[in-house]
Amino acid sequence: MFEEVKKQEWWNKPGMMGHISARKQVEKVEEVIEKYVKTDLQWAVANKVFPQSRIDDSAWWNTTDKEIAQFRYVIKRIHKETAYQLLWYLQKNTGYLKTELMRIMEVLAFIEVQNTKQDVYLINYVKDRMFYGVTKEDATSRFFSYHFGLLKEKYQEFKIFLKEK
């Protein structure tokens, strides 16, 4: 995996400390992917969080061990827990602004809302995450427009997990 990364000059002849650090991070991510990624859903998440086109060394040495640990946690539990539970875990424990993994879990939680009619995510989104003074109807329309926009513009590969009605 990450063959394009391994062809880069910084991988083969590290010239700075950041190159060595980036190499270690790539190896950690590869280890997690080889060990835990088995299903189509896991592959889709892995390819979106750590795309094959990510060949710049700065993109890798800026990847923290905490991000890799959270990725491992989500990948291991993605078929055991709901996407909303995993999203809640990420938002509770990150200390970061929205990461790519959080956006993916938002999309998967939205897909669960569409597939199972369990609207816990929608209820909490409307109740807890919207600005004060926004009506329930406006908050609901924002929820759907935000998530359909994510699905349409950035996360088309996750549409296959959306069941037809």
C-alpha positions as CSV (number, residue, x, y, z in Angstrom):
1,M,0.0,0.0,0.0
2,F,1.1,3.6,-0.5
3,E,3.4,2.7,-3.4
4,E,3.3,6.2,-4.7
5,V,4.6,7.5,-1.4
6,K,7.4,5.0,-1.4
7,K,8.6,6.3,-4.8
8,Q,9.1,9.8,-3.4
9,E,12.6,11.1,-2.9
10,W,11.9,12.0,0.8
11,W,11.0,8.4,1.4
12,N,14.1,6.8,-0.1
13,K,16.6,9.5,1.0
14,P,15.3,11.3,4.0
15,G,17.0,14.6,4.3
16,M,15.3,16.1,7.3
17,M,13.8,14.9,10.6
18,G,10.3,15.5,9.3
19,H,11.0,12.9,6.5
20,I,11.8,10.3,9.1
21,S,8.8,11.2,11.2
22,A,6.5,11.0,8.1
23,R,7.9,7.6,7.2
24,K,7.1,6.3,10.7
25,Q,3.5,7.6,10.4
26,V,3.0,6.0,7.0
27,E,4.2,2.7,8.4
28,K,1.8,3.0,11.4
29,V,-1.1,3.7,9.1
30,E,-0.1,0.8,6.8
31,E,0.0,-1.5,9.8
32,V,-3.5,-0.5,10.9
33,I,-4.9,-0.9,7.4
34,E,-3.3,-4.3,6.9
35,K,-4.4,-5.6,10.2
36,Y,-8.0,-4.3,10.5
37,V,-9.4,-3.3,7.1
38,K,-11.3,-6.2,5.5
39,T,-14.8,-5.0,4.3
40,D,-15.8,-2.6,1.6
41,L,-17.0,0.0,4.2
42,Q,-13.7,-0.2,6.0
43,W,-11.8,0.3,2.7
44,A,-14.0,3.3,1.8
45,V,-13.2,4.9,5.1
46,A,-9.5,4.1,5.0
47,N,-9.2,5.4,1.4
48,K,-10.9,8.7,2.3
49,V,-9.0,9.3,5.5
50,F,-5.6,8.3,4.1
51,P,-5.9,8.5,0.3
52,Q,-3.3,7.0,-1.9
53,S,-2.7,10.4,-3.5
54,R,-1.4,11.8,-0.2
55,I,2.3,11.8,-1.2
56,D,3.5,15.0,0.4
57,D,5.7,14.4,3.4
58,S,4.2,17.3,5.4
59,A,0.8,15.6,5.1
60,W,2.2,12.6,6.9
61,W,4.4,14.2,9.6
62,N,1.4,16.4,10.5
63,T,-0.6,13.2,11.1
64,T,-0.5,12.5,14.9
65,D,-0.5,9.3,16.8
66,K,-3.8,10.3,18.3
67,E,-5.4,10.5,14.8
68,I,-4.1,7.1,13.9
69,A,-5.4,5.6,17.2
70,Q,-8.8,7.1,16.6
71,F,-8.8,5.7,13.0
72,R,-7.9,2.3,14.5
73,Y,-10.7,2.6,17.0
74,V,-13.3,3.4,14.4
75,I,-12.2,0.8,11.9
76,K,-12.2,-1.9,14.5
77,R,-15.7,-1.0,15.7
78,I,-17.4,0.2,12.5
79,H,-19.6,-3.0,12.2
80,K,-20.2,-3.4,15.9
81,E,-21.4,0.1,16.9
82,T,-23.6,2.6,15.1
83,A,-21.9,5.4,13.1
84,Y,-23.6,7.9,15.5
85,Q,-22.0,6.2,18.5
86,L,-18.6,6.4,16.8
87,L,-19.2,10.0,15.8
88,W,-20.1,10.8,19.4
89,Y,-16.9,9.1,20.6
90,L,-14.8,11.2,18.1
91,Q,-16.4,14.5,19.0
92,K,-16.0,13.8,22.7
93,N,-12.4,12.7,22.7
94,T,-10.6,14.5,19.9
95,G,-9.8,18.1,21.0
96,Y,-9.6,18.9,17.3
97,L,-11.8,20.8,15.0
98,K,-13.7,18.6,12.5
99,T,-11.4,16.0,10.9
100,E,-11.9,14.0,7.8
101,L,-12.8,11.0,9.9
102,M,-15.5,13.0,11.7
103,R,-17.0,14.1,8.4
104,I,-17.1,10.5,7.2
105,M,-18.8,9.4,10.4
106,E,-21.3,12.2,10.0
107,V,-22.1,10.9,6.5
108,L,-22.4,7.4,7.7
109,A,-24.6,8.5,10.6
110,F,-26.8,10.3,8.1
111,I,-27.0,7.1,6.0
112,E,-28.1,5.2,9.1
113,V,-30.9,7.7,9.6
114,Q,-32.0,7.2,6.0
115,N,-31.7,3.4,6.1
116,T,-33.1,2.5,9.5
117,K,-35.4,5.5,10.4
118,Q,-33.6,5.8,13.7
119,D,-33.5,9.5,13.9
120,V,-31.4,9.8,17.1
121,Y,-28.8,11.7,15.1
122,L,-31.4,14.1,13.6
123,I,-33.0,14.7,17.0
124,N,-29.7,15.5,18.6
125,Y,-28.5,17.6,15.7
126,V,-31.6,19.7,15.9
127,K,-31.7,19.9,19.7
128,D,-28.0,20.3,20.6
129,R,-26.0,21.5,17.6
130,M,-28.1,24.2,16.1
131,F,-28.1,27.9,16.9
132,Y,-30.5,29.2,19.5
133,G,-33.6,30.6,18.0
134,V,-33.7,28.3,15.0
135,T,-37.0,26.6,14.5
136,K,-37.2,22.9,14.4
137,E,-38.2,22.9,10.7
138,D,-35.3,25.2,9.8
139,A,-32.9,23.0,11.8
140,T,-34.2,19.9,10.1
141,S,-33.9,21.4,6.6
142,R,-30.3,22.5,7.4
143,F,-29.5,19.0,8.6
144,F,-30.7,17.4,5.3
145,S,-29.2,20.0,3.0
146,Y,-25.8,19.8,4.8
147,H,-25.7,16.0,4.6
148,F,-27.0,15.7,1.0
149,G,-24.4,18.3,0.1
150,L,-21.6,16.2,1.7
151,L,-22.9,13.1,-0.1
152,K,-23.2,14.9,-3.4
153,E,-20.0,16.9,-3.4
154,K,-17.3,15.0,-1.4
155,Y,-18.4,11.6,-0.4
156,Q,-20.0,10.0,-3.5
157,E,-18.4,6.6,-2.8
158,F,-20.5,6.2,0.4
159,K,-23.8,6.4,-1.6
160,I,-23.5,2.7,-2.2
161,F,-24.2,2.1,1.5
162,L,-27.5,4.1,1.2
163,K,-30.2,1.5,0.7
164,E,-32.8,2.1,-1.9
165,K,-36.3,2.7,-0.6
